[in-house]
Amino acid sequence: MMYEGFVDTEVARFHYSRTGDGPPLLLISGGCGWRFNFQAMIPVLAQRHAVYALDPPGQGLTEIVETTFPAGVDDIARSIGI
């Protein structure tokens, strides 16, 4: 079963989905992608993992709330905590 939710930070209101149980696995799409890029993989990975698929800032249902956020690749990585 898939659960969808939001996590609010200073930068963005992040949208994510969670499917499955087990050790957590976080999927983050590169470039201009979003969690739907992983739609075909999620059911397979969820057989052994709790799969979290995240929409990066400005993609999918994640909304940028910091009006001065530059949204470069390094900025997006920092906003996620990488």
N, C-alpha and C positions, 0 to 999 in steps of 0.2 A: 504494500500500500504506500502511496506517495503522500507526503505532507508538504505543504508550501507555507512559507512564512516570511517575515521581514525582521531585520535587525537594524536598528537606528544607530548611526554614528554621527560624528561632527561633519563628516564629508558627504555621506549619502545614506539613503534608506535602502539597504541592500535586500534584494529579493533572492530567495533560495528555495530549493526543493530538497527533501530528504526521503530516501527510499531504502528499505532493507534494514538489516541488523548485522552487528558484528563490528570489527575494527573500522573506525571512520576513514573515509576516502573522500578528499575534496577535489572536485573538478572545476577548474577555472579556464574558461576559453581565452585563447590569445587573440590579439588584434581586436577586431570589431565583432567578435562573436559573443554568444550568450549561451545559457544552459541548454537551449534546444539543440545546439550542436552535438550534444551527447545523448540525445533521446534514444537512439538505438542501442547504445552501450549500457545505459543505466540498469535495465532489467538483468543483464548478464552479471554486471559487477555487484548488484544488490543481492545476489545469491550468497555472497560471502562477506559483504561489507555493508555498513551504513553509508550510503553514497549521498554526499552533499554536493549539489550542483549550484553554483553561484552565478548570478548575473553581475558582471562588473559595473562600475559607475557609468551611467549613461547608456547602458545596454539592457535589453529586455525590460523587466519591470523595476529595475533599480533606478531610483531617482537621485540625482545630485542635489544636495541641499546647500552645500557651500558654494556660493555664487562665484567665487574667484578660483574655483578648482580648475587647474589647467588641463587635466585629463590626458596627459601623456602616459606612455607605457610605465615609466618609473613612478609617476604619481599614482597610477592605478594600483601598482604593486604595493606601494606604501599604504594606500587606503585600506587594503585588504590585510595588511600586517605582514607582508612577505619581506 
